[in-house]
Amino acid sequence: MKYTRLSKEQFEELQQEFINFLATQSISAKEWEEIKQQKPEAAEEELDVFSDLIWEGVLEQVTYLEHFSPNQMYLFHISQEEIDLIAVTVENKAIDITTREGYQWLQKNIMEDSVNLFTSTKAISAERNKDIFALIQQGAVITKGELFEYFDLIVNT
């Protein structure tokens, strides 16, 4: 398995896609029930293959990721060639930027000495999707990139 198995909830959300996946392998609903009962290891393999296919499709589309902690924000822009990072750290431990109040404080005080902005660019490896998946496993979430674009304007002006 290349990534991680989808959760039960995710499989339920993707039930029709899984049915289509089984159909492409010429496995009917009745045959699937038999496989689950008689060859559980084969059923597990099918679940893993389907999970990897779904992850590949999702990861291929990822352009932006965000990862927040109380005093840090990591914003990623991902192309086919590189990952651009904007990191924001708040030295004032009383400020929690994961809260509405803390984030509003950050917006008002972005130029304070207690706020640090860093940028970095890293070439994407040959395993682009694995790089992205590793960031997701560490807590990053897929976004549309509004925060990256906002902070990119601040950093580049």
Rosetta constraint file for C-alpha pairs under 8 A:
AtomPair CA 1 CA 48 HARMONIC 6.08 0.50
AtomPair CA 1 CA 49 HARMONIC 7.12 0.50
AtomPair CA 1 CA 52 HARMONIC 6.90 0.50
AtomPair CA 2 CA 52 HARMONIC 6.26 0.50
AtomPair CA 3 CA 51 HARMONIC 7.75 0.50
AtomPair CA 3 CA 52 HARMONIC 6.00 0.50
AtomPair CA 3 CA 55 HARMONIC 7.14 0.50
AtomPair CA 3 CA 130 HARMONIC 7.83 0.50
AtomPair CA 3 CA 133 HARMONIC 7.46 0.50
AtomPair CA 4 CA 48 HARMONIC 7.66 0.50
AtomPair CA 4 CA 51 HARMONIC 7.00 0.50
AtomPair CA 4 CA 52 HARMONIC 7.24 0.50
AtomPair CA 5 CA 47 HARMONIC 7.19 0.50
AtomPair CA 5 CA 48 HARMONIC 5.71 0.50
AtomPair CA 5 CA 51 HARMONIC 5.29 0.50
AtomPair CA 5 CA 52 HARMONIC 7.40 0.50
AtomPair CA 6 CA 10 HARMONIC 5.74 0.50
AtomPair CA 6 CA 11 HARMONIC 6.31 0.50
AtomPair CA 6 CA 51 HARMONIC 5.53 0.50
AtomPair CA 7 CA 11 HARMONIC 6.24 0.50
AtomPair CA 8 CA 12 HARMONIC 6.21 0.50
AtomPair CA 9 CA 13 HARMONIC 6.27 0.50
AtomPair CA 10 CA 14 HARMONIC 6.17 0.50
AtomPair CA 11 CA 15 HARMONIC 5.81 0.50
AtomPair CA 11 CA 18 HARMONIC 7.58 0.50
AtomPair CA 14 CA 18 HARMONIC 6.14 0.50
AtomPair CA 15 CA 19 HARMONIC 6.21 0.50
AtomPair CA 16 CA 20 HARMONIC 6.22 0.50
AtomPair CA 17 CA 21 HARMONIC 6.08 0.50
AtomPair CA 18 CA 22 HARMONIC 6.18 0.50
AtomPair CA 18 CA 50 HARMONIC 7.15 0.50
AtomPair CA 19 CA 23 HARMONIC 6.16 0.50
AtomPair CA 19 CA 29 HARMONIC 7.87 0.50
AtomPair CA 20 CA 24 HARMONIC 6.28 0.50
AtomPair CA 21 CA 25 HARMONIC 6.72 0.50
AtomPair CA 21 CA 50 HARMONIC 7.24 0.50
AtomPair CA 22 CA 26 HARMONIC 6.34 0.50
AtomPair CA 22 CA 27 HARMONIC 5.10 0.50
AtomPair CA 22 CA 28 HARMONIC 7.00 0.50
AtomPair CA 22 CA 32 HARMONIC 8.00 0.50
AtomPair CA 23 CA 27 HARMONIC 5.32 0.50
AtomPair CA 23 CA 28 HARMONIC 6.41 0.50
AtomPair CA 27 CA 31 HARMONIC 5.81 0.50
AtomPair CA 27 CA 32 HARMONIC 6.23 0.50
AtomPair CA 28 CA 32 HARMONIC 6.09 0.50
AtomPair CA 29 CA 33 HARMONIC 6.37 0.50
AtomPair CA 30 CA 34 HARMONIC 6.41 0.50
AtomPair CA 31 CA 35 HARMONIC 6.13 0.50
AtomPair CA 32 CA 36 HARMONIC 6.19 0.50
AtomPair CA 32 CA 43 HARMONIC 7.81 0.50
AtomPair CA 33 CA 37 HARMONIC 6.29 0.50
AtomPair CA 34 CA 38 HARMONIC 5.81 0.50
AtomPair CA 34 CA 39 HARMONIC 7.67 0.50
AtomPair CA 35 CA 39 HARMONIC 4.93 0.50
AtomPair CA 35 CA 40 HARMONIC 6.43 0.50
AtomPair CA 35 CA 42 HARMONIC 6.90 0.50
AtomPair CA 35 CA 43 HARMONIC 6.04 0.50
AtomPair CA 36 CA 40 HARMONIC 4.85 0.50
AtomPair CA 36 CA 42 HARMONIC 7.67 0.50
AtomPair CA 36 CA 43 HARMONIC 5.40 0.50
AtomPair CA 39 CA 43 HARMONIC 6.50 0.50
AtomPair CA 40 CA 44 HARMONIC 6.15 0.50
AtomPair CA 41 CA 45 HARMONIC 6.30 0.50
AtomPair CA 42 CA 46 HARMONIC 6.35 0.50
AtomPair CA 43 CA 47 HARMONIC 6.30 0.50
AtomPair CA 44 CA 48 HARMONIC 6.23 0.50
AtomPair CA 45 CA 49 HARMONIC 6.15 0.50
AtomPair CA 46 CA 50 HARMONIC 6.10 0.50
AtomPair CA 47 CA 51 HARMONIC 6.05 0.50
AtomPair CA 48 CA 52 HARMONIC 6.19 0.50
AtomPair CA 49 CA 53 HARMONIC 6.25 0.50
AtomPair CA 50 CA 54 HARMONIC 6.26 0.50
AtomPair CA 51 CA 55 HARMONIC 6.14 0.50
AtomPair CA 52 CA 56 HARMONIC 6.00 0.50
AtomPair CA 53 CA 57 HARMONIC 6.30 0.50
AtomPair CA 54 CA 58 HARMONIC 6.25 0.50
AtomPair CA 55 CA 59 HARMONIC 5.88 0.50
AtomPair CA 56 CA 60 HARMONIC 5.95 0.50
AtomPair CA 56 CA 129 HARMONIC 7.00 0.50
AtomPair CA 57 CA 61 HARMONIC 6.80 0.50
AtomPair CA 58 CA 62 HARMONIC 6.72 0.50
AtomPair CA 59 CA 129 HARMONIC 5.54 0.50
AtomPair CA 59 CA 132 HARMONIC 6.84 0.50
AtomPair CA 59 CA 133 HARMONIC 7.20 0.50
AtomPair CA 60 CA 129 HARMONIC 6.53 0.50
AtomPair CA 62 CA 78 HARMONIC 7.14 0.50
AtomPair CA 62 CA 132 HARMONIC 7.92 0.50
AtomPair CA 62 CA 142 HARMONIC 6.74 0.50
AtomPair CA 63 CA 77 HARMONIC 5.73 0.50
AtomPair CA 63 CA 78 HARMONIC 4.77 0.50
AtomPair CA 63 CA 79 HARMONIC 6.37 0.50
AtomPair CA 63 CA 142 HARMONIC 7.93 0.50
AtomPair CA 63 CA 143 HARMONIC 7.91 0.50
AtomPair CA 63 CA 144 HARMONIC 7.57 0.50
AtomPair CA 63 CA 145 HARMONIC 7.64 0.50
AtomPair CA 64 CA 75 HARMONIC 7.48 0.50
AtomPair CA 64 CA 76 HARMONIC 5.46 0.50
AtomPair CA 64 CA 77 HARMONIC 4.71 0.50
AtomPair CA 64 CA 78 HARMONIC 5.95 0.50
AtomPair CA 64 CA 142 HARMONIC 5.94 0.50
AtomPair CA 64 CA 143 HARMONIC 5.40 0.50
AtomPair CA 64 CA 144 HARMONIC 6.08 0.50
AtomPair CA 64 CA 145 HARMONIC 5.20 0.50
AtomPair CA 64 CA 148 HARMONIC 7.71 0.50
AtomPair CA 65 CA 75 HARMONIC 6.05 0.50
AtomPair CA 65 CA 76 HARMONIC 5.02 0.50
AtomPair CA 65 CA 77 HARMONIC 6.77 0.50
AtomPair CA 65 CA 78 HARMONIC 7.98 0.50
AtomPair CA 65 CA 140 HARMONIC 5.89 0.50
AtomPair CA 65 CA 141 HARMONIC 5.33 0.50
AtomPair CA 65 CA 142 HARMONIC 4.57 0.50
AtomPair CA 65 CA 143 HARMONIC 5.50 0.50
AtomPair CA 65 CA 145 HARMONIC 7.27 0.50
AtomPair CA 66 CA 73 HARMONIC 7.29 0.50
AtomPair CA 66 CA 74 HARMONIC 5.67 0.50
AtomPair CA 66 CA 75 HARMONIC 4.67 0.50
AtomPair CA 66 CA 76 HARMONIC 6.17 0.50
AtomPair CA 66 CA 140 HARMONIC 5.19 0.50
AtomPair CA 66 CA 141 HARMONIC 5.40 0.50
AtomPair CA 66 CA 142 HARMONIC 6.65 0.50
AtomPair CA 66 CA 143 HARMONIC 6.78 0.50
AtomPair CA 67 CA 73 HARMONIC 5.82 0.50
AtomPair CA 67 CA 74 HARMONIC 5.05 0.50
AtomPair CA 67 CA 75 HARMONIC 6.60 0.50
AtomPair CA 67 CA 139 HARMONIC 6.15 0.50
AtomPair CA 67 CA 140 HARMONIC 4.31 0.50
AtomPair CA 67 CA 141 HARMONIC 6.42 0.50
AtomPair CA 68 CA 72 HARMONIC 5.90 0.50
AtomPair CA 68 CA 73 HARMONIC 4.57 0.50
AtomPair CA 68 CA 74 HARMONIC 6.40 0.50
AtomPair CA 68 CA 97 HARMONIC 7.89 0.50
AtomPair CA 68 CA 98 HARMONIC 6.63 0.50
AtomPair CA 68 CA 140 HARMONIC 7.65 0.50
AtomPair CA 69 CA 73 HARMONIC 6.35 0.50
AtomPair CA 69 CA 96 HARMONIC 7.94 0.50
AtomPair CA 69 CA 97 HARMONIC 7.40 0.50
AtomPair CA 69 CA 98 HARMONIC 6.49 0.50
AtomPair CA 70 CA 95 HARMONIC 7.36 0.50
AtomPair CA 70 CA 96 HARMONIC 4.38 0.50
AtomPair CA 70 CA 97 HARMONIC 5.31 0.50
AtomPair CA 70 CA 98 HARMONIC 5.44 0.50
AtomPair CA 71 CA 89 HARMONIC 5.65 0.50
AtomPair CA 71 CA 90 HARMONIC 5.06 0.50
AtomPair CA 71 CA 91 HARMONIC 7.06 0.50
AtomPair CA 71 CA 92 HARMONIC 7.84 0.50
AtomPair CA 71 CA 93 HARMONIC 6.83 0.50
AtomPair CA 71 CA 95 HARMONIC 6.96 0.50
AtomPair CA 71 CA 96 HARMONIC 5.81 0.50
AtomPair CA 71 CA 97 HARMONIC 6.07 0.50
AtomPair CA 72 CA 87 HARMONIC 7.17 0.50
AtomPair CA 72 CA 88 HARMONIC 5.55 0.50
AtomPair CA 72 CA 89 HARMONIC 4.43 0.50
AtomPair CA 72 CA 90 HARMONIC 6.39 0.50
AtomPair CA 72 CA 97 HARMONIC 7.46 0.50
AtomPair CA 73 CA 87 HARMONIC 5.67 0.50
AtomPair CA 73 CA 88 HARMONIC 5.04 0.50
AtomPair CA 73 CA 89 HARMONIC 6.50 0.50
AtomPair CA 74 CA 85 HARMONIC 6.77 0.50
AtomPair CA 74 CA 86 HARMONIC 5.93 0.50
AtomPair CA 74 CA 87 HARMONIC 4.58 0.50
AtomPair CA 74 CA 88 HARMONIC 6.52 0.50
AtomPair CA 75 CA 85 HARMONIC 5.63 0.50
AtomPair CA 75 CA 86 HARMONIC 5.11 0.50
AtomPair CA 75 CA 87 HARMONIC 6.29 0.50
AtomPair CA 75 CA 147 HARMONIC 7.31 0.50
AtomPair CA 75 CA 148 HARMONIC 5.52 0.50
AtomPair CA 76 CA 83 HARMONIC 6.50 0.50
AtomPair CA 76 CA 84 HARMONIC 5.59 0.50
AtomPair CA 76 CA 85 HARMONIC 4.69 0.50
AtomPair CA 76 CA 86 HARMONIC 6.56 0.50
AtomPair CA 76 CA 148 HARMONIC 6.86 0.50
AtomPair CA 77 CA 83 HARMONIC 5.70 0.50
AtomPair CA 77 CA 84 HARMONIC 5.06 0.50
AtomPair CA 77 CA 85 HARMONIC 6.58 0.50
AtomPair CA 77 CA 145 HARMONIC 7.45 0.50
AtomPair CA 77 CA 148 HARMONIC 7.12 0.50
AtomPair CA 78 CA 82 HARMONIC 6.07 0.50
AtomPair CA 78 CA 83 HARMONIC 4.55 0.50
AtomPair CA 78 CA 84 HARMONIC 6.41 0.50
AtomPair CA 79 CA 83 HARMONIC 6.39 0.50
AtomPair CA 80 CA 124 HARMONIC 7.06 0.50
AtomPair CA 80 CA 128 HARMONIC 7.38 0.50
AtomPair CA 81 CA 123 HARMONIC 5.95 0.50
AtomPair CA 81 CA 124 HARMONIC 5.30 0.50
AtomPair CA 82 CA 121 HARMONIC 6.69 0.50
AtomPair CA 82 CA 122 HARMONIC 5.50 0.50
AtomPair CA 82 CA 123 HARMONIC 4.23 0.50
AtomPair CA 82 CA 124 HARMONIC 4.57 0.50
AtomPair CA 83 CA 121 HARMONIC 5.64 0.50
AtomPair CA 83 CA 122 HARMONIC 5.27 0.50
AtomPair CA 83 CA 123 HARMONIC 6.32 0.50
AtomPair CA 83 CA 124 HARMONIC 6.31 0.50
AtomPair CA 84 CA 119 HARMONIC 7.33 0.50
AtomPair CA 84 CA 120 HARMONIC 5.84 0.50
AtomPair CA 84 CA 121 HARMONIC 4.44 0.50
AtomPair CA 84 CA 122 HARMONIC 6.58 0.50
AtomPair CA 85 CA 118 HARMONIC 7.89 0.50
AtomPair CA 85 CA 119 HARMONIC 5.39 0.50
AtomPair CA 85 CA 120 HARMONIC 5.07 0.50
AtomPair CA 85 CA 121 HARMONIC 6.13 0.50
AtomPair CA 86 CA 117 HARMONIC 7.01 0.50
AtomPair CA 86 CA 118 HARMONIC 5.71 0.50
AtomPair CA 86 CA 119 HARMONIC 4.57 0.50
AtomPair CA 86 CA 120 HARMONIC 6.73 0.50
AtomPair CA 86 CA 148 HARMONIC 7.19 0.50
AtomPair CA 86 CA 151 HARMONIC 7.40 0.50
AtomPair CA 86 CA 152 HARMONIC 7.40 0.50
AtomPair CA 87 CA 116 HARMONIC 7.94 0.50
AtomPair CA 87 CA 117 HARMONIC 5.70 0.50
AtomPair CA 87 CA 118 HARMONIC 5.01 0.50
AtomPair CA 87 CA 119 HARMONIC 6.21 0.50
AtomPair CA 88 CA 115 HARMONIC 6.99 0.50
AtomPair CA 88 CA 116 HARMONIC 5.65 0.50
AtomPair CA 88 CA 117 HARMONIC 4.73 0.50
AtomPair CA 88 CA 118 HARMONIC 6.51 0.50
AtomPair CA 89 CA 115 HARMONIC 5.76 0.50
AtomPair CA 89 CA 116 HARMONIC 5.17 0.50
AtomPair CA 89 CA 117 HARMONIC 6.69 0.50
AtomPair CA 90 CA 95 HARMONIC 7.35 0.50
AtomPair CA 90 CA 114 HARMONIC 5.77 0.50
AtomPair CA 90 CA 115 HARMONIC 4.67 0.50
AtomPair CA 90 CA 116 HARMONIC 6.48 0.50
AtomPair CA 91 CA 114 HARMONIC 5.04 0.50
AtomPair CA 91 CA 115 HARMONIC 6.36 0.50
AtomPair CA 91 CA 116 HARMONIC 7.91 0.50
AtomPair CA 92 CA 114 HARMONIC 6.28 0.50
AtomPair CA 95 CA 102 HARMONIC 5.38 0.50
AtomPair CA 95 CA 105 HARMONIC 7.75 0.50
AtomPair CA 96 CA 101 HARMONIC 7.92 0.50
AtomPair CA 96 CA 102 HARMONIC 4.86 0.50
AtomPair CA 96 CA 103 HARMONIC 7.38 0.50
AtomPair CA 97 CA 101 HARMONIC 7.46 0.50
AtomPair CA 97 CA 102 HARMONIC 4.19 0.50
AtomPair CA 97 CA 103 HARMONIC 4.44 0.50
AtomPair CA 97 CA 104 HARMONIC 7.98 0.50
AtomPair CA 97 CA 105 HARMONIC 7.90 0.50
AtomPair CA 97 CA 106 HARMONIC 6.97 0.50
AtomPair CA 98 CA 102 HARMONIC 6.57 0.50
AtomPair CA 98 CA 103 HARMONIC 6.55 0.50
AtomPair CA 99 CA 103 HARMONIC 6.09 0.50
AtomPair CA 100 CA 104 HARMONIC 6.12 0.50
AtomPair CA 101 CA 105 HARMONIC 6.14 0.50
AtomPair CA 102 CA 106 HARMONIC 6.28 0.50
AtomPair CA 103 CA 107 HARMONIC 6.29 0.50
AtomPair CA 104 CA 108 HARMONIC 6.34 0.50
AtomPair CA 105 CA 109 HARMONIC 5.98 0.50
AtomPair CA 106 CA 110 HARMONIC 5.39 0.50
AtomPair CA 106 CA 115 HARMONIC 7.85 0.50
AtomPair CA 109 CA 115 HARMONIC 7.56 0.50
AtomPair CA 110 CA 115 HARMONIC 6.05 0.50
AtomPair CA 111 CA 115 HARMONIC 6.67 0.50
AtomPair CA 117 CA 155 HARMONIC 7.51 0.50
AtomPair CA 124 CA 128 HARMONIC 5.79 0.50
AtomPair CA 124 CA 131 HARMONIC 7.53 0.50
AtomPair CA 125 CA 131 HARMONIC 7.31 0.50
AtomPair CA 127 CA 131 HARMONIC 6.37 0.50
AtomPair CA 128 CA 132 HARMONIC 6.42 0.50
AtomPair CA 129 CA 133 HARMONIC 6.01 0.50
AtomPair CA 130 CA 134 HARMONIC 6.04 0.50
AtomPair CA 131 CA 135 HARMONIC 6.62 0.50
AtomPair CA 132 CA 136 HARMONIC 6.40 0.50
AtomPair CA 133 CA 137 HARMONIC 6.08 0.50
AtomPair CA 134 CA 138 HARMONIC 6.34 0.50
AtomPair CA 135 CA 139 HARMONIC 6.60 0.50
AtomPair CA 135 CA 140 HARMONIC 5.55 0.50
AtomPair CA 136 CA 140 HARMONIC 4.43 0.50
AtomPair CA 136 CA 141 HARMONIC 6.02 0.50
AtomPair CA 136 CA 142 HARMONIC 7.91 0.50
AtomPair CA 145 CA 149 HARMONIC 6.13 0.50
AtomPair CA 146 CA 150 HARMONIC 6.11 0.50
AtomPair CA 147 CA 151 HARMONIC 6.11 0.50
AtomPair CA 148 CA 152 HARMONIC 5.81 0.50
AtomPair CA 149 CA 153 HARMONIC 6.31 0.50
AtomPair CA 150 CA 154 HARMONIC 6.70 0.50
AtomPair CA 151 CA 155 HARMONIC 6.05 0.50
AtomPair CA 152 CA 156 HARMONIC 5.97 0.50
AtomPair CA 153 CA 157 HARMONIC 6.10 0.50
